[in-house]
Amino acid sequence: MSPHVAVLGTGRMGAAIAQRLVELDAEIALWNRTPDRARRLGFGRVAPTAAEAVRGADVVISSLTGPEAIRSAYLAEGGALEARQAAVYVEMSTAGEAALELAPHVARAGGRLVEAPIMGAPAAVAAGRAAVLVGGDDADVERVEPVLARIGEVRRIGPLGSASRLKLVANSMLGAVIVAAAELQVAGEEAGLDPEQIFWALARLAPVLEPRRAGYLEDRHEPVMFAVRDLRKDLDLALGVLGAAPGSLPVTRLVRERVDAATADWAGLDITAVIRAARAARGEGTAGSGQG
């Protein structure tokens, strides 16, 4: 029998998750703070509140922008837990320790909570090639694993909280690669090297760069796979969760400064827009198409 899944949040990632599940015959209910955004997907039942979306669901997936959005979607008036649905709730946002905060509320409402942040862009989710990092009780994970396996490779990390921390490690590493590549691309060009050859070398060492070729070589930072503002949010979360000790994570702190420099003017563009900040820091300004 097809699972009944509620998806809370239909931004880029939530929409990709819902689309993938619909294509594999799941019955979908959708909720988004802005209902028209959910309606534009053109499938599923769009509910007026999160509580209405989760009623009757076997699995509830949330993909939201951060801790405050999660608290609102679950705990505010009309929130998901008002329904008191005995489902497994799968929190897939990148939101630091939010799952640990949410867990007792879910338990009191009769549900079970699993965290499952995703490594991979929405396109990887749409193709079923994402990495799904899962934390939670083994029995609860087993109940939702068939649904999560439709999105990509399910990797069990440990108890609740562990998968979210690993996702912050991963996104911090991505930020470091993106920033270092921008700096070296600009420096190599100034040294007289062919931009294509520089990027070839960087992408050979860091394959995650290859899908972002246009950002480094053509100054094109749309369509957005991962926005600058979202990377800044994740670095802040990482420093809060992983960097409590004085003097810890000096490289990540420097990356956060570099990303912050790109946020004022290019927050909504893809993270490759950090190359504009790298060029500006060296007195070049921005080149190429001038999008912004």
Phi and psi in degrees as a GROMACS rama.xvg file:
@    title "Ramachandran Plot"
@    xaxis  label "Phi"
@    yaxis  label "Psi"
@TYPE xy
-68.7076  137.138  SER-2
-71.2304  150.599  PRO-3
-99.3696  114.427  HIS-4
-120.176  132.48  VAL-5
-102.049  133.575  ALA-6
-116.354  118.566  VAL-7
-102.064  113.433  LEU-8
103.514  114.545  GLY-9
-122.176  42.7423  THR-10
-71.7473  -162.964  GLY-11
-56.4884  -47.0304  ARG-12
-75.5903  -44.7534  MET-13
-60.4558  -39.9986  GLY-14
-64.2355  -40.6232  ALA-15
-65.5066  -39.4923  ALA-16
-62.3888  -48.9236  ILE-17
-61.6602  -44.0377  ALA-18
-60.2694  -44.149  GLN-19
-62.201  -42.5492  ARG-20
-69.6947  -37.8964  LEU-21
-62.7885  -42.0091  VAL-22
-62.9329  -23.2359  GLU-23
-105.299  27.6957  LEU-24
73.8582  20.3697  ASP-25
-76.85  148.363  ALA-26
-87.4059  124.863  GLU-27
-118.578  133.563  ILE-28
-114.525  141.444  ALA-29
-122.816  144.264  LEU-30
-140.206  137.677  TRP-31
-142.365  147.649  ASN-32
-56.3063  -35.8325  ARG-33
-104.247  99.8693  THR-34
-57.3832  -35.3711  PRO-35
-59.2583  -31.8097  ASP-36
-65.8121  -36.7393  ARG-37
-70.8806  -39.7874  ALA-38
-64.0897  -34.3437  ARG-39
-63.879  -16.7771  ARG-40
-66.8783  -29.0519  LEU-41
81.1785  17.6568  GLY-42
-151.565  167.437  PHE-43
76.5742  169.107  GLY-44
-93.305  119.755  ARG-45
-91.814  118.291  VAL-46
-95.6062  149.486  ALA-47
-74.5878  -24.1917  PRO-48
-135.11  160.857  THR-49
-62.8011  -37.4641  ALA-50
-59.9312  -42.9921  ALA-51
-65.534  -35.6163  GLU-52
-64.6417  -38.3247  ALA-53
-85.6966  -13.3831  VAL-54
-61.7241  125.449  ARG-55
85.545  -1.72043  GLY-56
-80.2568  144.399  ALA-57
-84.2111  -37.3032  ASP-58
-132.322  135.028  VAL-59
-117.56  120.868  VAL-60
-109.283  131.619  ILE-61
-119.836  133.061  SER-62
-135.03  97.3939  SER-63
-127.95  174.431  LEU-64
-79.48  -20.5854  THR-65
171.179  -173.77  GLY-66
-56.0284  -42.8853  PRO-67
-64.8457  -40.6946  GLU-68
-64.4655  -36.1751  ALA-69
-66.0078  -46.5473  ILE-70
-58.362  -42.683  ARG-71
-65.3966  -45.816  SER-72
-65.8016  -32.1181  ALA-73
-96.0442  -38.3446  TYR-74
-112.212  -17.4533  LEU-75
-74.1124  173.515  ALA-76
-57.5824  130.723  GLU-77
78.9637  6.62291  GLY-78
-70.9935  166.751  GLY-79
-56.0971  -38.2139  ALA-80
-77.0154  -9.50585  LEU-81
-61.6553  -28.708  GLU-82
-71.8121  -19.3431  ALA-83
49.1761  45.4854  ARG-84
-84.8773  128.951  GLN-85
-81.7302  64.5718  ALA-86
-111.26  172.862  ALA-87
-94.3801  122.455  VAL-88
-95.3596  127.238  TYR-89
-114.929  106.937  VAL-90
-90.4892  112.576  GLU-91
-111.469  7.36654  MET-92
-74.7538  163.608  SER-93
-96.5127  101.577  THR-94
-145.157  29.0899  ALA-95
61.8489  -125.619  GLY-96
-93.2207  17.0639  GLU-97
-60.2995  -35.0025  ALA-98
-64.1596  -39.503  ALA-99
-64.3378  -37.8885  LEU-100
-67.4375  -36.7953  GLU-101
-77.2092  -29.4703  LEU-102
-52.8921  -48.6388  ALA-103
-64.7308  -31.9117  PRO-104
-66.4004  -42.2546  HIS-105
-62.5087  -42.8993  VAL-106
-62.5039  -41.8334  ALA-107
-65.8557  -26.0048  ARG-108
-86.366  1.07835  ALA-109
92.903  7.9178  GLY-110
-106.528  -177.57  GLY-111
-127.672  147.654  ARG-112
-119.493  133.409  LEU-113
-126.054  142.689  VAL-114
-104.222  143.121  GLU-115
-152.425  62.6541  ALA-116
-63.271  153.497  PRO-117
-108.465  135.17  ILE-118
-100.048  116.658  MET-119
136.545  151.722  GLY-120
-77.9322  165.289  ALA-121
-52.158  -34.7375  PRO-122
-62.6024  -35.6088  ALA-123
-67.8282  -37.9516  ALA-124
-62.8492  -46.3666  VAL-125
-60.2053  -29.6759  ALA-126
-93.1485  0.421811  ALA-127
72.4744  26.4457  GLY-128
-116.592  14.0058  ARG-129
-74.9159  164.768  ALA-130
-103.744  124.398  ALA-131
-106.999  111.059  VAL-132
-88.6918  120.566  LEU-133
-118.26  131.408  VAL-134
-128.877  138.798  GLY-135
150.928  -178.403  GLY-136
-64.1457  137.401  ASP-137
-56.5455  -41.8358  ASP-138
-64.5359  -39.0323  ALA-139
-68.6627  -41.1239  ASP-140
-60.973  -42.3713  VAL-141
-61.4246  -33.7071  GLU-142
-66.8082  -34.0373  ARG-143
-104.206  -6.03002  VAL-144
-58.7018  -39.1268  GLU-145
-60.5545  -32.4704  PRO-146
-74.1519  -45.564  VAL-147
-66.2274  -31.9558  LEU-148
-65.073  -19.0221  ALA-149
-71.6535  -21.8435  ARG-150
-87.5142  -32.0579  ILE-151
167.615  -159.715  GLY-152
-73.7194  123.273  GLU-153
-90.5889  122.662  VAL-154
-120.892  113.503  ARG-155
-77.3121  123.896  ARG-156
-99.2095  -38.4633  ILE-157
155.264  -152.449  GLY-158
-70.4352  170.596  PRO-159
-54.1255  132.382  LEU-160
105.94  -30.1134  GLY-161
-71.0993  -40.1326  SER-162
-67.8618  -38.7183  ALA-163
-64.8077  -38.6638  SER-164
-67.5777  -40.158  ARG-165
-64.7254  -36.5804  LEU-166
-62.8252  -37.057  LYS-167
-67.8372  -36.5785  LEU-168
-60.0839  -47.2462  VAL-169
-63.5222  -45.6119  ALA-170
-69.591  -30.3534  ASN-171
-67.3275  -38.7029  SER-172
-64.3753  -42.4916  MET-173
-59.4123  -44.4631  LEU-174
-59.4007  -42.4154  GLY-175
-63.1059  -41.6212  ALA-176
-64.4326  -46.1501  VAL-177
-61.9287  -44.5562  ILE-178
-69.0556  -44.9822  VAL-179
-62.8444  -40.9051  ALA-180
-63.9045  -40.0237  ALA-181
-62.0193  -45.8022  ALA-182
-61.3547  -44.5993  GLU-183
-74.7234  -33.1365  LEU-184
-60.2101  -47.972  GLN-185
-65.9011  -43.93  VAL-186
-64.4398  -39.8522  ALA-187
-64.8194  -40.5993  GLY-188
-62.8522  -41.9008  GLU-189
-65.1693  -26.267  GLU-190
-82.5685  2.76264  ALA-191
92.3135  9.48119  GLY-192
-81.8035  152.93  LEU-193
-66.8756  125.471  ASP-194
-54.7171  -39.7885  PRO-195
-62.1125  -40.2222  GLU-196
-69.3394  -36.9369  GLN-197
-61.79  -49.2624  ILE-198
-64.7911  -37.2927  PHE-199
-56.5015  -46.9765  TRP-200
-64.8922  -43.2424  ALA-201
-63.639  -44.633  LEU-202
-71.2131  -27.6809  ALA-203
-65.7459  -38.0125  ARG-204
-79.2371  -31.3827  LEU-205
-132.406  85.1462  ALA-206
-58.0312  -20.2406  PRO-207
-61.55  -17.0733  VAL-208
-76.2019  -29.0066  LEU-209
-54.7265  -44.7193  GLU-210
-65.5253  -10.9805  PRO-211
-107.565  22.3148  ARG-212
-52.0512  -44.9665  ARG-213
-61.5803  -32.3016  ALA-214
-65.9325  -40.8641  GLY-215
-81.7098  -34.2802  TYR-216
-102.625  -22.2341  LEU-217
-123.6  2.04861  GLU-218
56.8135  35.6084  ASP-219
-109  121.611  ARG-220
-122.353  23.6016  HIS-221
-137.462  149.054  GLU-222
-64.6461  155.786  PRO-223
-88.4132  121.39  VAL-224
-88.7568  -38.14  MET-225
-154.741  112.189  PHE-226
-75.0071  150.526  ALA-227
-55.0574  -44.0232  VAL-228
-61.6617  -34.1779  ARG-229
-74.0451  -36.2151  ASP-230
-64.4479  -41.8431  LEU-231
-59.6189  -43.1451  ARG-232
-59.4638  -43.7827  LYS-233
-68.1265  -36.1462  ASP-234
-66.6716  -38.5098  LEU-235
-61.1208  -44.4826  ASP-236
-62.1929  -43.2715  LEU-237
-61.4606  -44.2065  ALA-238
-65.598  -33.2155  LEU-239
-71.3739  -39.6145  GLY-240
-87.5495  -41.1277  VAL-241
-103.255  -16.2318  LEU-242
-114.209  35.2741  GLY-243
-69.1543  -32.4814  ALA-244
-68.9509  138.557  ALA-245
-56.3017  132.776  PRO-246
78.6394  3.26573  GLY-247
-80.1184  157.076  SER-248
53.7164  50.5386  LEU-249
-62.5971  -36.4347  PRO-250
-67.128  -43.8819  VAL-251
-62.6107  -36.9405  THR-252
-64.6772  -39.1455  ARG-253
-67.009  -41.4808  LEU-254
-59.4645  -42.0942  VAL-255
-59.1093  -40.5289  ARG-256
-62.8541  -42.6627  GLU-257
-66.3148  -40.2157  ARG-258
-67.3617  -38.8669  VAL-259
-61.2434  -34.9936  ASP-260
-64.3326  -25.7195  ALA-261
-89.0301  -10.447  ALA-262
-76.2314  -37.2788  THR-263
-57.5497  -42.3364  ALA-264
-103.54  -22.6969  ASP-265
-131.322  29.4832  TRP-266
-57.3812  -34.931  ALA-267
-88.4385  -3.63959  GLY-268
-87.3421  170.275  LEU-269
-63.5282  157.528  ASP-270
-60.9331  -17.1934  ILE-271
-63.7243  -14.6686  THR-272
-64.0103  -9.37703  ALA-273
-61.4504  -20.5909  VAL-274
-66.4173  -27.3128  ILE-275
-65.3052  -40.9422  ARG-276
-66.1561  -36.4997  ALA-277
-64.9875  -41.2937  ALA-278
-67.5919  -42.5364  ARG-279
-62.4137  -37.7362  ALA-280
-64.7787  -26.0602  ALA-281
-99.0886  9.88819  ARG-282
84.2636  14.1546  GLY-283
-90.4245  -24.0224  GLU-284
74.8262  -160.252  GLY-285
-106.38  151.565  THR-286
-117.832  176.722  ALA-287
82.2054  -137.566  GLY-288
-76.3381  -18.18  SER-289
74.7209  18.061  GLY-290
-66.5348  150.62  GLN-291
